[in-house]
Amino acid sequence: MGTQGEASSAAVGTAPGLTVSPLPGLDGVRAAGEIGLATRGTWQRALEQAVRVDGDVHVDMSGVNFVDVDGARVLADAADRLPEGRRLVLHRPPATLRRVLEMFWPDQPAIEVSKS
């Protein structure tokens, strides 16, 4: 069982162009806006906090309209820090992020793109 409330509340962040908030009902975060050079620090801190929970980490990206390659790298680095058997589950990521992950991190077992 995760420590949802504790980790989720710590994973809240805002930068011009990006808001990261707790994901109600699941261990993880909801991101909205753009993930790029100006918002990378907020994105990185939110993921560092999110991966501290037990179990899979859910990332709702339905409100994200852009992720640069460095933002994808931050996501892959967070997945690398997860213990074996745990995953970062991406919900509704931008299509460009899916393509970047397939190109640069095709064998990353700790990242799963949810069908829902």
Rosetta silent file (secondary structure, phi, psi, omega in degrees, C-alpha in Angstrom):
SEQUENCE: MGTQGEASSAAVGTAPGLTVSPLPGLDGVRAAGEIGLATRGTWQRALEQAVRVDGDVHVDMSGVNFVDVDGARVLADAADRLPEGRRLVLHRPPATLRRVLEMFWPDQPAIEVSKS
SCORE:     score description
SCORE:     0.000 S_00000001
   1 L     0.000  137.608 -175.328    0.000    0.000    0.000 S_00000001
   2 L   -81.983  169.873  174.773    1.389    3.418   -0.915 S_00000001
   3 L  -105.439   57.624 -170.203    1.947    6.476    1.174 S_00000001
   4 H   -52.079  -55.597 -174.668   -0.168    8.513   -1.149 S_00000001
   5 H   -58.438  -44.531 -176.985   -1.066   11.526    0.976 S_00000001
   6 H   -66.120  -52.085 -176.756    2.444   12.188    2.212 S_00000001
   7 H   -71.090  -38.668 -177.377    4.274   11.840   -1.107 S_00000001
   8 H   -64.238  -43.572 -178.354    1.540   13.433   -3.207 S_00000001
   9 H   -66.680  -28.405  178.584    1.334   16.596   -1.160 S_00000001
  10 H   -77.359  -16.442 -174.877    5.118   16.953   -1.378 S_00000001
  11 L   -93.745   15.610  179.816    5.001   16.595   -5.149 S_00000001
  12 L   -84.242  135.215  177.932    3.084   19.805   -5.769 S_00000001
  13 E  -157.684  157.011  177.843    4.906   22.406   -7.827 S_00000001
  14 E  -142.819  135.796  171.659    4.335   25.315  -10.143 S_00000001
  15 E  -136.430  155.353  177.551    6.534   27.029  -12.684 S_00000001
  16 L   -53.080  116.422  179.385    5.441   29.480  -15.368 S_00000001
  17 L    97.854   -7.560  179.925    3.823   27.175  -17.894 S_00000001
  18 E  -144.888  131.775  172.984    3.656   24.019  -15.711 S_00000001
  19 E  -124.346  132.389  177.165    1.525   22.973  -12.766 S_00000001
  20 E  -124.142  126.662 -177.124    2.038   19.660  -10.958 S_00000001
  21 E  -135.755  164.562  178.181   -0.499   18.559   -8.352 S_00000001
  22 E   -60.837  150.057  178.696   -1.419   15.409   -6.420 S_00000001
  23 L   -98.754  108.438 -177.161   -3.393   12.796   -8.328 S_00000001
  24 L   -59.130  131.008  174.732   -6.600   12.068   -6.398 S_00000001
  25 L    85.727  -10.017 -179.832   -7.132    8.398   -5.644 S_00000001
  26 L  -137.421  156.099  171.672   -3.749    7.183   -6.916 S_00000001
  27 L   -75.190  114.634  178.884   -0.093    7.463   -5.906 S_00000001
  28 E   154.100 -163.011 -174.509    1.247   10.017   -8.331 S_00000001
  29 E  -136.434  159.652  172.319    0.844   13.430   -9.886 S_00000001
  30 E  -115.216  128.967  178.520   -1.138   15.318  -12.490 S_00000001
  31 E  -113.753  145.213  177.670    0.836   17.639  -14.760 S_00000001
  32 E  -143.706  133.459  178.503   -0.573   20.427  -16.912 S_00000001
  33 E   118.934 -142.755 -177.511    1.193   22.787  -19.282 S_00000001
  34 E  -117.973  139.842  177.453    4.573   22.502  -20.952 S_00000001
  35 E  -112.765  105.227 -177.515    7.621   20.529  -19.839 S_00000001
  36 L  -150.453 -162.286 -176.020   10.720   22.224  -21.196 S_00000001
  37 H   -54.653  -45.542 -176.225   13.821   24.121  -20.173 S_00000001
  38 H   -70.696  -21.627 -175.246   11.958   26.702  -18.070 S_00000001
  39 H  -115.011    3.014 -175.852    9.926   24.073  -16.188 S_00000001
  40 H   -57.274  -42.315 -178.914   12.406   21.193  -15.942 S_00000001
  41 H   -60.968  -43.984  177.892   13.264   21.837  -12.276 S_00000001
  42 H   -62.771  -44.972  178.811    9.625   21.712  -11.195 S_00000001
  43 H   -60.468  -46.677 -178.832    9.077   18.529  -13.246 S_00000001
  44 H   -63.721  -46.262  179.115   12.195   16.898  -11.812 S_00000001
  45 H   -62.899  -40.882 -179.954   11.342   17.748   -8.184 S_00000001
  46 H   -63.509  -43.136  179.699    7.768   16.493   -8.613 S_00000001
  47 H   -69.862  -37.203  177.506    8.935   13.159  -10.038 S_00000001
  48 H   -59.959  -41.127  177.960   11.634   12.770   -7.369 S_00000001
  49 H   -70.364  -41.817 -175.890    8.950   13.122   -4.698 S_00000001
  50 H   -63.463  -37.553 -176.069    6.442   10.918   -6.543 S_00000001
  51 L   -76.105   -3.180  178.419    8.786    7.932   -6.884 S_00000001
  52 L   -78.958  -10.692  179.429    9.264    7.801   -3.101 S_00000001
  53 L   -77.036  164.546  173.281    5.893    6.105   -2.614 S_00000001
  54 L   -83.431  146.942  176.970    5.463    2.338   -2.484 S_00000001
  55 L    87.588 -171.525 -179.069    4.003    0.731   -5.574 S_00000001
  56 L   -71.223  151.925  179.492    3.503    2.087   -9.051 S_00000001
  57 E  -110.904  123.350 -178.960    3.562    5.835   -9.664 S_00000001
  58 E   -98.990  136.149  179.901    0.803    7.254  -11.857 S_00000001
  59 E  -126.972  106.361  177.460    1.393   10.386  -13.921 S_00000001
  60 E   -82.517  114.396 -177.245   -1.685   11.981  -15.499 S_00000001
  61 E  -112.643   17.987 -176.969   -0.380   13.931  -18.472 S_00000001
  62 E   -61.783  -24.287  178.571   -3.722   14.725  -20.113 S_00000001
  63 E   -95.408    6.368 -179.578   -3.107   18.440  -19.510 S_00000001
  64 E   -93.640  127.370 -179.748    0.434   18.425  -20.936 S_00000001
  65 E  -108.724   -5.338  179.321    0.743   19.836  -24.442 S_00000001
  66 E  -158.825  135.999  172.512    4.540   19.714  -24.884 S_00000001
  67 E  -136.900  121.022  176.456    7.472   17.711  -23.504 S_00000001
  68 L   -81.568  174.259 -176.160   10.993   18.321  -24.776 S_00000001
  69 H   -62.895  -35.701  178.482   13.626   15.564  -24.928 S_00000001
  70 H   -67.643  -35.567  174.741   15.177   16.665  -21.631 S_00000001
  71 H   -63.531  -37.563  175.567   11.766   16.415  -19.963 S_00000001
  72 H   -67.190  -37.439  178.093   11.512   12.859  -21.313 S_00000001
  73 H   -63.948  -41.046  177.531   15.011   12.145  -19.956 S_00000001
  74 H   -59.871  -40.811  177.755   13.926   13.350  -16.499 S_00000001
  75 H   -63.887  -45.304  179.357   11.015   10.913  -16.727 S_00000001
  76 H   -64.811  -38.429  177.465   13.331    8.053  -17.783 S_00000001
  77 H   -63.611  -40.507  177.430   15.766    8.911  -14.963 S_00000001
  78 H   -63.040  -41.101  178.150   12.918    8.768  -12.436 S_00000001
  79 H   -63.998  -36.840  178.291   11.914    5.365  -13.810 S_00000001
  80 H   -62.763  -28.654 -178.309   15.520    4.181  -13.470 S_00000001
  81 L   -81.558  -10.328  179.281   15.398    4.985   -9.740 S_00000001
  82 L   -73.045  141.367  174.281   12.379    2.754   -9.143 S_00000001
  83 L   -63.646  155.497 -179.640   13.051   -0.632   -7.550 S_00000001
  84 L   -54.569  136.646  179.167   12.592   -3.632   -9.821 S_00000001
  85 L    95.337  -14.109  177.252    8.949   -4.460  -10.397 S_00000001
  86 L   -98.725  156.397 -176.324    7.645   -0.917   -9.937 S_00000001
  87 L  -137.925  156.072  164.689    6.568    1.311  -12.816 S_00000001
  88 E   -95.203  117.852 -178.989    5.799    4.845  -13.832 S_00000001
  89 E  -103.070  113.386 -178.844    2.366    4.586  -15.429 S_00000001
  90 E   -91.487  126.599  178.354    1.725    7.442  -17.843 S_00000001
  91 E  -107.009  121.082  176.947   -1.909    8.343  -18.432 S_00000001
  92 L    52.497   52.431  175.935   -2.709   10.192  -21.686 S_00000001
  93 L   -73.658  157.666  175.849    0.797   11.488  -22.467 S_00000001
  94 L   -59.705  146.628 -179.494    1.284   13.624  -25.578 S_00000001
  95 H   -58.259  -34.484  179.776    1.912   11.548  -28.719 S_00000001
  96 H   -65.166  -35.276  177.612    5.299   13.217  -29.166 S_00000001
  97 H   -65.285  -42.880  177.142    6.407   11.980  -25.736 S_00000001
  98 H   -56.301  -45.051 -179.093    5.449    8.431  -26.678 S_00000001
  99 H   -65.507  -41.681  179.215    7.565    8.689  -29.832 S_00000001
 100 H   -63.339  -43.178  178.169   10.561   10.153  -27.963 S_00000001
 101 H   -62.624  -40.685  178.280   10.390    7.377  -25.359 S_00000001
 102 H   -65.322  -35.774 -179.110   10.206    4.746  -28.110 S_00000001
 103 H   -74.402  -47.442 -170.733   13.215    6.293  -29.900 S_00000001
 104 H   -99.902  -24.824 -178.812   15.552    6.929  -26.975 S_00000001
 105 L  -133.265   55.436 -174.376   14.359    4.559  -24.221 S_00000001
 106 L   -67.891  -24.032 -176.030   12.736    1.632  -26.079 S_00000001
 107 L  -107.403   26.237 -179.772   13.796   -0.963  -23.498 S_00000001
 108 L   -85.767   99.055 -176.170   12.763    0.938  -20.362 S_00000001
 109 L   -72.272  -15.199 -175.599   10.569   -1.634  -18.551 S_00000001
 110 L   -88.674    2.419  175.421    9.670    0.755  -15.735 S_00000001
 111 E  -113.705  125.388  177.799    7.644    3.076  -17.996 S_00000001
 112 E  -124.871  132.517  174.396    4.180    1.991  -19.038 S_00000001
 113 E   -96.915  116.351 -178.086    1.792    4.017  -21.168 S_00000001
 114 L   -69.460  146.301  177.784   -1.739    3.314  -19.963 S_00000001
 115 L   -77.420  -16.827 -178.136   -4.416    2.601  -22.528 S_00000001
 116 L   -99.255    0.000    0.000   -6.914    4.735  -20.576 S_00000001
